[in-house]
């Protein structure tokens, strides 16, 4: 409901409080309530001094109801919905009385658009509050006049980064960027300030409704602005490779809308919004970043029946890059950390990683010096296993060597909390095998972090055959505690992320051996939506490490009496390894790494692997994406993956599978299962059985199902 209250000064306070929801959202119920409220305001206008718009929820307004929007495919209906919201906001804006938004909490997306339609915005100094128009993150643009109003409020150049990057601003940032006008310390003060402003500004109108309005900084016809306009799309295209239509649509809406009247600009915005909302990219991104991500963070893969566990003290074995990163994210989450290495000096070096990161935060004004010192004090360094006493979680982050991992497991398990959890940060070695060294295999689990740990959002939790549900629940809670996204997989060689990631780089290497130009291979990878080309990525990982993992795999499979897999990329890798070109760390790989200069592809690659007739770029893109998607289906079929959400989010957050495709399995949904299978058969006929169609995929297509 919307509470409608008039005070003795004839100021109306409208408190939005939609029933049955934790937050106010734009949907059909909102439209009805809003329309009724506006009707009443217009009828009583002559007796009203002004209007305060606020919320009874912990946030001001959460934006549009994604469920309503996601199911819509009719462009005409989407356009009508978009225009309907704009008409309602316009009625509020042109009421003829001052309207103030009293922002008690976050106002994102449609919520901020409502606030922008008010004449003044006062925000409560709430540390949790965020303000912004982040629709681009779901493949959309603000459809309630947000682009039109924001650009007219602060100018084209300041507004475009906020819009195209979907920035979420804290209260003081929103104030300095011009999104809000004033801050209040308490709710009472916020409402008092709102009413005072109304009394002081009885004839308030928004700037664009003033006949003397001039676009801040100039519109697109202004010579200074016009000279910049061609540069923005070019830079955007270079960054997005044309894969994110929302970014281009936002720029187009802002620029085109700046040279026409307000109403026409709003209609332009509605048309661009409609084209995005009805398109596949927004459906893909909403699937991944709304439905899948929310399902994971709500505990979709967490065992039921266990109370939330708060980890108190973490022991980290190994103070190299991974161990140092794990120590940092744990300490910053308020957890005590014991960081151990072979020597105290090595452990201190690992702690210095945290010290440097904290110094950067302090220098940028994102943290106080006192807070950084408090966090740093939580990390205790040592070279003695005895100092792990009392740790309820131990994370082993030593070199990928089974014998070494077994030694540290035995050493520390004798000292740690008997009810604690022991986790291995391995990227490839099966957890069940590593757990053989444990006296408590039920409490042994895998926590696969990604480098650099402080930046990468994902942790892959791997359950061994004996890992119990209580241990999994604790591990899941720890990952959320350090503000990472957990996916849960069952034990296998390479698990999910390392296994499927390898298919991408191997496919790129194989193409090199087939005579494709290395630059064309890298370009195809980027155009496919991957963050780095396959050859450059291989250099980052290093061919020598990949060879080490492959050798270990071959030995293990041979001992198990299983067939050793082959791949056309292996022959290419061996040739570079024989020349000492191991990767970036060695200073030479597929690329050259001159000191203090930009890397470049090794010119002799085309001598070592002569160029033949080039494939069309789409053929190369298909190979890179299909090989990843098909192996993901196999992971689901084999029980390595538990669900589709973990597959999609794991692929995007883990190794950067193209976000605009919504993850590996959503890529298949968006492509169409039958069409995907047909294309996979074509690739299999040309390039081998790594493109064969798993039975699970075939069965789903025959039943008319999708991956969900």
JOHUMO-V779823 format. One record per backbone hydrogen bond with DSSP energy under -0.5 kcal/mol. CO is the residue of the C=O (numbers start at 1). NH is the residue of the N-H. E is the energy in kcal/mol with one decimal. If there is no record, write none. Layout:
BEGIN
CO:NH:E
CO:NH:E
END
This chain:
BEGIN
1:3:-0.5
1:17:-2.3
3:5:-0.6
3:15:-2.2
5:13:-3.1
7:10:-1.8
10:12:-0.5
10:49:-3.0
10:50:-0.8
11:7:-1.9
12:14:-0.6
12:52:-3.3
13:5:-2.1
13:15:-0.6
14:16:-0.7
14:54:-2.9
15:3:-2.5
16:56:-2.4
16:57:-0.5
18:21:-1.1
22:58:-0.5
24:62:-2.8
25:27:-0.8
26:65:-2.7
27:31:-2.4
28:32:-2.0
29:33:-2.4
30:34:-3.3
31:35:-2.2
32:36:-2.2
33:37:-2.2
34:38:-2.5
35:39:-2.3
36:40:-1.9
37:41:-2.3
38:42:-2.5
39:43:-2.0
40:44:-2.3
44:47:-2.1
45:48:-1.9
49:98:-0.6
50:12:-2.6
51:100:-2.8
52:14:-3.2
52:54:-0.6
53:102:-2.8
54:16:-2.7
61:108:-1.3
63:26:-2.7
64:66:-0.9
65:69:-1.7
66:70:-3.3
67:71:-1.3
69:72:-1.3
73:75:-0.8
74:78:-2.3
75:79:-2.6
76:80:-2.0
77:81:-2.4
78:82:-2.5
79:83:-2.6
80:84:-2.1
81:85:-2.0
82:86:-1.8
83:87:-2.2
84:88:-1.7
85:89:-2.4
86:90:-2.3
87:91:-1.8
88:92:-1.6
89:93:-2.4
90:94:-2.2
92:95:-1.3
98:51:-2.6
99:119:-2.5
99:120:-1.0
100:53:-3.1
100:102:-0.7
101:103:-0.9
101:122:-2.6
102:104:-1.1
103:124:-2.9
106:60:-1.5
106:61:-1.8
107:132:-1.5
108:111:-2.2
109:112:-0.6
109:113:-1.9
110:114:-1.9
111:115:-1.6
112:116:-2.8
113:117:-1.1
115:118:-1.3
120:101:-2.9
121:181:-2.4
121:182:-1.4
122:103:-3.0
123:184:-2.5
124:126:-2.9
125:127:-0.6
126:129:-1.5
130:107:-2.2
131:169:-3.1
132:109:-2.1
134:137:-2.1
135:138:-2.4
135:140:-2.1
136:139:-1.7
145:149:-2.7
146:150:-2.3
147:151:-2.2
148:152:-1.3
149:153:-1.6
150:154:-2.7
150:155:-0.5
151:155:-1.6
155:159:-1.7
156:160:-2.4
157:161:-0.7
158:162:-0.7
159:163:-2.1
160:164:-3.3
161:165:-1.7
162:167:-1.0
167:169:-0.6
169:131:-2.1
170:174:-2.9
171:175:-2.0
172:176:-2.3
173:177:-1.9
174:179:-2.2
174:180:-1.2
175:178:-1.2
182:123:-2.6
184:125:-2.8
186:190:-2.3
187:191:-2.3
188:192:-2.2
189:193:-2.8
190:194:-2.0
191:195:-2.1
192:196:-2.2
193:197:-2.4
194:198:-1.9
195:199:-2.1
196:200:-1.8
197:201:-1.2
198:201:-0.5
201:204:-1.5
206:209:-2.3
207:210:-1.8
210:213:-2.3
215:218:-2.3
216:156:-0.6
219:222:-1.7
222:226:-3.8
223:227:-1.7
224:228:-0.5
225:228:-1.2
225:229:-1.5
226:230:-0.7
228:231:-0.9
228:232:-1.4
229:233:-1.0
230:234:-1.1
231:235:-2.7
232:236:-2.5
233:237:-2.8
234:238:-1.9
235:239:-1.6
236:240:-2.9
237:241:-2.3
240:243:-2.0
243:245:-0.6
244:247:-1.1
244:248:-1.0
245:249:-2.5
246:250:-2.3
247:251:-1.9
248:252:-2.6
249:253:-2.6
250:254:-2.4
251:255:-2.6
252:256:-2.8
253:257:-2.3
254:258:-0.9
255:258:-0.6
255:259:-0.5
256:259:-1.0
257:260:-0.8
261:265:-2.4
262:266:-2.1
263:267:-1.8
264:268:-2.3
265:269:-2.2
266:270:-2.1
267:271:-2.0
268:272:-2.2
269:273:-2.5
270:274:-2.4
271:275:-2.0
272:276:-1.6
273:277:-3.1
274:278:-2.0
276:279:-1.3
276:282:-0.5
279:283:-1.1
280:284:-2.6
281:285:-2.6
282:286:-2.6
283:287:-2.1
284:288:-2.1
285:289:-2.8
286:290:-1.6
286:291:-1.9
287:292:-3.0
288:293:-2.1
290:294:-1.6
291:295:-2.0
292:296:-2.1
293:297:-2.6
294:298:-1.5
295:300:-2.2
296:299:-2.0
299:302:-1.5
303:306:-0.5
309:311:-0.6
312:336:-1.7
313:392:-1.3
313:393:-1.4
314:316:-0.5
314:338:-2.7
315:317:-0.5
315:395:-3.4
316:318:-0.7
316:340:-2.9
317:397:-3.0
320:324:-3.1
321:325:-1.8
322:326:-2.4
323:327:-2.4
324:328:-1.9
325:329:-2.3
326:330:-1.7
327:331:-2.4
328:332:-2.6
329:333:-0.6
330:335:-2.2
331:334:-2.0
336:314:-3.1
337:339:-0.6
337:380:-3.0
338:316:-3.1
338:340:-0.7
339:382:-2.1
340:318:-3.2
343:347:-1.8
344:348:-2.5
345:349:-2.1
346:350:-1.7
347:351:-2.0
348:352:-1.9
349:353:-0.7
350:353:-0.8
350:354:-0.7
351:354:-0.6
351:355:-1.9
352:356:-2.5
353:357:-1.9
354:358:-2.6
355:359:-2.1
356:360:-1.8
357:361:-1.6
358:362:-2.3
359:363:-2.7
360:364:-1.5
361:366:-2.5
361:367:-0.8
362:365:-1.6
368:372:-2.1
369:373:-2.1
370:374:-2.0
371:375:-2.2
372:376:-2.5
373:377:-1.8
375:378:-1.5
376:379:-1.5
378:337:-2.9
378:380:-0.7
380:339:-3.1
382:341:-1.8
384:387:-1.4
385:388:-2.3
386:389:-1.6
388:391:-2.1
391:417:-1.6
392:421:-2.1
393:315:-2.9
394:396:-0.6
394:423:-3.3
395:317:-2.6
395:397:-0.5
396:425:-3.2
399:401:-2.9
401:405:-2.4
402:406:-2.1
403:407:-2.0
404:408:-2.1
405:409:-1.9
406:410:-2.2
407:411:-2.2
408:412:-2.1
409:413:-2.3
410:414:-0.9
412:415:-2.0
412:416:-2.4
415:390:-0.6
417:420:-2.1
421:394:-2.7
421:423:-0.5
422:445:-2.3
423:396:-3.2
423:425:-0.5
424:426:-1.5
424:447:-2.1
428:494:-1.7
430:434:-1.7
431:435:-2.5
433:436:-1.1
434:437:-1.4
435:438:-1.8
440:443:-2.0
441:444:-1.3
442:468:-2.3
443:422:-2.5
444:464:-0.5
445:424:-2.1
446:462:-2.3
447:449:-1.0
448:460:-2.4
452:455:-1.4
452:456:-2.6
457:485:-3.6
458:450:-0.5
459:461:-0.7
459:487:-2.0
460:448:-3.1
460:462:-0.5
461:463:-0.5
461:489:-3.0
462:446:-2.8
462:464:-0.5
463:491:-1.6
464:467:-0.6
468:472:-1.9
469:473:-2.7
470:474:-2.0
471:475:-2.5
472:476:-2.7
473:477:-2.4
474:478:-2.2
475:479:-2.1
476:480:-1.9
477:481:-2.2
478:482:-1.8
479:484:-2.5
480:483:-1.7
484:486:-0.6
485:459:-2.2
487:461:-3.3
488:642:-0.8
489:463:-2.4
492:494:-0.6
492:495:-1.2
494:498:-0.7
494:499:-1.7
496:500:-2.6
497:501:-2.5
498:502:-1.7
499:503:-0.7
500:503:-0.7
500:504:-0.9
501:504:-0.9
501:505:-1.4
502:506:-2.5
503:507:-1.7
504:508:-1.8
505:509:-2.3
506:510:-2.6
507:511:-1.8
508:512:-1.4
509:513:-1.7
510:514:-1.2
511:516:-2.2
512:515:-1.6
515:612:-2.3
517:521:-2.0
518:522:-2.3
519:523:-2.4
520:524:-2.1
521:525:-1.9
522:526:-2.0
523:527:-2.7
524:528:-1.9
525:530:-2.0
526:529:-1.2
533:537:-2.3
534:538:-1.8
535:539:-1.9
536:540:-1.7
537:541:-2.2
538:542:-3.3
539:584:-1.7
539:585:-0.5
542:546:-2.0
543:547:-2.4
544:548:-2.1
545:549:-2.6
546:550:-2.3
547:551:-2.5
548:552:-2.3
549:553:-2.5
550:554:-2.6
551:555:-2.2
552:556:-2.3
553:557:-2.8
554:558:-2.3
555:559:-2.2
556:560:-1.5
557:562:-3.1
558:561:-1.1
563:565:-0.6
567:570:-1.8
567:571:-0.5
568:572:-0.7
569:573:-2.4
570:574:-2.4
571:575:-1.4
572:576:-1.6
573:577:-2.6
574:578:-2.2
575:579:-0.7
576:579:-0.6
576:581:-2.5
577:580:-1.6
580:582:-1.4
582:543:-2.7
582:544:-0.8
583:586:-0.8
583:588:-1.6
584:587:-1.7
587:593:-1.1
588:583:-2.7
590:602:-2.7
591:589:-2.4
592:600:-1.6
594:597:-1.8
600:592:-3.7
602:605:-2.1
603:606:-1.0
604:607:-0.7
604:608:-2.5
605:609:-2.7
616:619:-0.6
616:620:-1.4
617:621:-2.6
618:622:-2.8
619:623:-2.0
620:624:-2.1
621:625:-2.5
622:626:-3.2
623:627:-1.9
624:628:-0.8
625:629:-2.4
626:630:-2.9
627:631:-1.4
628:632:-1.7
629:633:-1.9
630:634:-1.8
631:635:-2.0
632:636:-2.1
633:637:-2.8
634:638:-2.7
635:640:-2.0
635:641:-1.6
636:639:-0.8
640:490:-2.8
643:647:-1.2
644:648:-2.7
645:649:-2.6
646:650:-2.0
647:651:-1.8
648:652:-1.8
649:653:-2.9
650:654:-1.7
651:655:-1.1
651:657:-2.7
652:656:-0.8
658:661:-1.5
658:663:-1.0
659:662:-1.8
663:667:-2.0
664:668:-0.8
665:669:-1.9
666:670:-3.1
667:671:-1.9
668:672:-1.9
672:676:-2.9
673:677:-2.5
674:678:-2.1
675:679:-2.1
676:680:-2.6
677:681:-2.2
678:682:-1.4
679:683:-2.2
680:684:-2.6
681:685:-2.2
682:686:-1.2
683:687:-3.2
684:688:-2.0
688:691:-1.6
689:692:-1.7
692:694:-0.6
694:698:-1.9
695:699:-3.1
696:700:-2.1
697:701:-2.2
698:702:-2.1
699:703:-1.7
700:704:-0.6
700:705:-2.7
701:704:-0.9
706:708:-0.7
END
